[in-house]
Amino acid sequence: MVSLKPLADCPPNAAFFDAYYAAQDGRPVQISNAICVFQKHAGDIMQDVSLVVRIVSTVCNYDYIIDREFKHSGSIKLGVGLTGILGIKGTSYTHVDEIKEDDAFGTLLVDNSIKWKECRSYGELET
């Protein structure tokens, strides 16, 4: 987790909270402004407001913005936003037009840039 910047990472109505993690020797390490909580409005047409809890996690050169959106209906929407430069793998292609239709997706990005997992009701795990 990283510290969030007011008005850059979260809207003006956000409340910020500190987070702690255990260092290698077991001591607690504080990260100030690691979590922000704010209300998100659906817009002028739909009068729907949800509560968003946001953290940013850094892995290598990627920043993952993770939003947990709690809706009035009781549902929870999980959103992950990627920032930074995705890992690019070397290929024999010199131009995008050379990529065949069979290889159109995932050809230029490193495998497993992000992987989604969905938990089902009886403990099943689907990837």
Buried (B, 14 or more C-beta within 10 A) or exposed (E): BEEBEEEEBBEEEBEBBEBEEEEEEEEEEEBEBBBBBBEBEEEEEEEEEBBBBBBBEEEEEBBBBBBBBBBEEEEEEEEEEEEEEBBEEEEEEEEEEEBEEEEEEEEBEEEEEEEEEEEEEEEEEEE
